[in-house]
């Protein structure tokens, strides 16, 4: 194993135990028993007979980046299965606050059916889009100079959402004009306690900008900071009629 540290969440997944159980080992000096201890030692690249839990602590990620599960140099480098799995596993909340959001329909098979099923299961599904007629949208189209314009990408999302018809639990808003600059520069896609975040770089379109995969571990962390940003934009958003 290299020197890269793992998160409590990743270790828990590798061992098939709860994150709370890993926390007990680290925070309460509890030593795992039997095969679990051997598996943990192998996963962390340490000798099973070494001092426990200090040696484990040396291999577990701590600090401000503990909520960062993975980073990608480009949004397009994040496997489509990650997006699909997060949406499928959500039980309470899906908030998609990309400026256009159109790529979901091309990236996730049967995405409309998935949205319908999630809404029917009681999941709150929200889309925050940029206004296709807004000034910031027009400015962004000039900056990107892309074949598929920003407003066209937004309208793809609106067309697909319109095909769903009235659906309890599904809400769609445009970001307010005063928030459009902040919206277009940062996309937050939240699925319960996990989020995929894309800060947009200069002239790059969304799929060429970097992406962070976060999972909430406590209050006030990176996940909460980005989630609060998205909620603030949503709170001032304008409901899309029809």
C-alpha positions in Angstrom: 0.0 0.0 0.0 1.3 3.5 -0.7 1.3 6.4 1.8 -2.1 7.7 0.9 -4.5 7.6 3.8 -8.0 6.2 3.7 -11.2 7.6 5.1 -13.2 5.9 7.9 -16.0 5.5 5.3 -13.7 3.7 2.8 -12.3 1.4 5.5 -15.8 0.5 6.7 -16.9 -0.3 3.2 -13.8 -2.5 2.6 -14.4 -4.4 5.8 -18.2 -4.6 5.6 -18.7 -2.9 8.9 -20.4 0.4 9.9 -18.6 3.7 10.0 -19.7 3.9 13.6 -17.8 0.6 14.3 -14.6 2.0 12.8 -15.1 5.1 15.0 -15.2 2.9 18.1 -11.9 1.4 17.2 -10.3 4.8 16.8 -12.0 6.9 19.3 -12.5 4.5 22.2 -9.3 2.4 21.8 -11.4 -0.7 21.0 -9.4 -3.5 19.2 -11.2 -5.5 16.5 -11.2 -9.2 16.9 -10.5 -12.2 14.8 -10.7 -12.0 11.0 -11.9 -8.4 11.1 -8.6 -7.3 12.7 -6.6 -9.3 10.1 -8.7 -7.8 7.3 -8.2 -4.3 8.7 -4.5 -4.7 9.0 -4.3 -5.9 5.4 -6.4 -3.1 4.1 -4.2 -0.5 5.9 -0.9 -2.2 5.0 0.2 -2.7 8.6 1.3 -5.7 10.6 -1.5 -7.3 12.6 0.7 -7.5 15.6 1.6 -3.9 15.7 0.3 -1.6 18.4 -3.5 -1.0 18.0 -5.1 1.4 17.5 -2.3 3.9 17.1 -1.0 2.3 14.0 -4.4 2.4 12.5 -4.8 6.1 13.3 -1.6 6.7 11.3 -3.3 5.3 8.2 -6.7 6.9 8.6 -7.5 10.3 7.0 -8.3 13.0 9.4 -8.6 16.8 9.3 -10.4 19.1 7.0 -10.4 16.8 4.0 -12.0 13.8 5.7 -15.3 14.4 3.8 -13.5 14.3 0.4 -14.0 10.8 -1.0 -12.6 11.3 -4.4 -11.5 14.1 -6.8 -11.5 14.1 -10.5 -9.6 16.5 -12.8 -12.7 16.6 -15.1 -16.4 16.1 -14.4 -16.5 13.8 -17.3 -13.9 11.6 -15.6 -16.4 10.7 -12.9 -17.9 7.3 -13.9 -21.6 7.5 -14.9 -22.2 4.6 -12.4 -21.3 7.0 -9.6 -24.0 9.4 -10.6 -26.5 6.6 -11.2 -25.8 4.9 -7.9 -26.1 8.1 -5.9 -29.4 8.9 -7.5 -30.7 5.4 -7.1 -29.7 5.1 -3.5 -31.1 8.4 -2.4 -34.0 8.1 0.1 -34.7 11.6 1.1 -33.2 14.3 -1.0 -32.0 14.9 -4.5 -31.0 18.5 -5.4 -29.4 19.1 -8.8 -28.2 22.6 -9.0 -26.1 22.6 -12.0 -26.7 25.5 -14.3 -28.1 23.3 -17.2 -28.3 19.7 -15.7 -28.9 18.4 -19.2 -26.2 15.7 -19.1 -28.1 13.6 -16.6 -30.4 12.3 -19.4 -27.4 11.2 -21.6 -25.3 9.8 -18.7 -27.8 7.9 -16.6 -29.9 5.2 -18.4 -33.7 5.7 -18.0 -33.1 8.8 -15.9 -36.6 10.1 -16.3 -38.0 6.8 -15.0 -35.6 7.0 -12.1 -36.8 10.5 -11.2 -40.4 9.4 -11.4 -39.8 6.4 -9.1 -37.8 8.5 -6.6 -40.6 11.1 -6.4 -43.2 8.4 -6.0 -41.1 6.9 -3.2 -41.3 10.2 -1.3 -37.8 11.5 -2.2 -37.8 15.3 -2.6 -36.4 16.0 -6.1 -35.3 19.5 -7.0 -33.8 21.1 -10.1 -32.2 24.5 -10.0 -31.5 25.8 -13.5 -30.2 28.9 -15.0 -32.7 31.1 -16.8 -32.3 30.4 -20.5 -33.3 34.0 -21.2 -31.1 35.6 -18.5 -28.3 38.0 -19.1 -25.7 35.7 -17.4 -26.8 32.9 -19.7 -26.1 35.1 -22.8 -22.8 36.2 -21.4 -21.8 32.6 -20.7 -22.7 31.6 -24.2 -20.2 34.2 -25.6 -17.5 33.0 -23.2 -17.9 29.3 -24.0 -18.6 29.7 -27.7 -19.8 26.1 -27.7 -21.8 24.4 -30.5 -24.5 23.4 -28.0 -25.3 26.7 -26.3 -26.0 27.2 -22.6 -29.6 28.1 -23.3 -30.1 25.1 -25.5 -28.7 22.8 -22.8 -31.1 24.3 -20.3 -34.0 23.8 -22.6 -33.1 20.1 -23.1 -33.6 19.8 -19.3 -36.9 21.7 -19.4 -38.1 19.5 -22.2 -37.3 16.3 -20.4 -38.8 17.5 -17.2 -41.9 18.6 -19.0 -42.3 15.1 -20.3 -42.6 13.8 -16.7 -45.8 15.9 -16.4 -47.1 17.0 -12.9 -45.2 14.9 -10.4 -45.6 15.4 -6.6 -42.3 15.8 -5.0 -40.6 17.3 -8.1 -39.8 21.0 -8.0 -38.1 23.1 -10.7 -36.8 26.7 -10.3 -34.6 29.2 -12.1 -31.9 30.9 -10.0 -32.7 34.5 -9.3 -31.1 37.1 -11.6 -28.9 38.4 -8.8 -27.6 34.8 -8.1 -27.0 33.7 -11.6 -23.2 34.5 -11.6 -22.8 32.5 -8.4 -24.9 29.7 -9.8 -23.1 29.4 -13.2 -19.7 29.3 -11.5 -20.4 26.4 -9.1 -22.6 23.3 -9.5 -23.7 21.3 -6.5 -25.4 18.0 -7.0 -26.7 16.6 -3.7 -27.9 13.1 -3.0 -28.9 12.8 0.7 -25.6 13.0 2.6 -23.3 12.9 -0.5 -22.6 15.6 -3.1 -20.7 16.0 -6.3 -19.4 19.5 -6.7 -18.0 21.2 -9.8 -16.3 24.6 -9.6 -16.4 25.9 -13.2 -13.1 27.2 -14.5 -12.8 30.3 -16.7 -14.0 29.4 -20.3 -14.4 25.7 -19.7 -17.8 24.0 -20.0 -19.0 21.9 -17.1 -17.6 18.5 -18.2 -14.1 19.9 -18.5 -14.1 21.4 -15.0 -12.9 19.5 -11.9 -15.3 17.5 -9.6 -15.2 16.7 -5.9 -17.1 13.8 -4.4 -18.0 14.6 -0.8 -19.8 12.7 2.0 -21.0 14.4 5.2 -19.2 13.4 8.3 -20.2 16.1 10.7 -21.6 19.6 11.0 -19.9 22.5 9.4 -17.6 20.5 7.1 -17.1 20.8 3.3 -20.4 19.0 2.6 -22.4 21.5 4.6 -20.6 24.5 3.1 -21.5 23.5 -0.4 -25.0 22.3 0.6 -25.7 25.6 2.2 -24.6 27.5 -0.9 -27.1 25.5 -3.0 -29.9 25.9 -0.5 -29.4 29.7 -0.5 -29.6 29.9 -4.2 -32.7 27.6 -4.1 -34.4 29.8 -1.5 -34.3 32.8 -3.8 -35.1 30.8 -7.0 -38.0 31.5 -9.3 -40.5 28.7 -9.8 -40.7 27.5 -13.4 -44.3 27.4 -14.6 -45.6 24.4 -16.4 
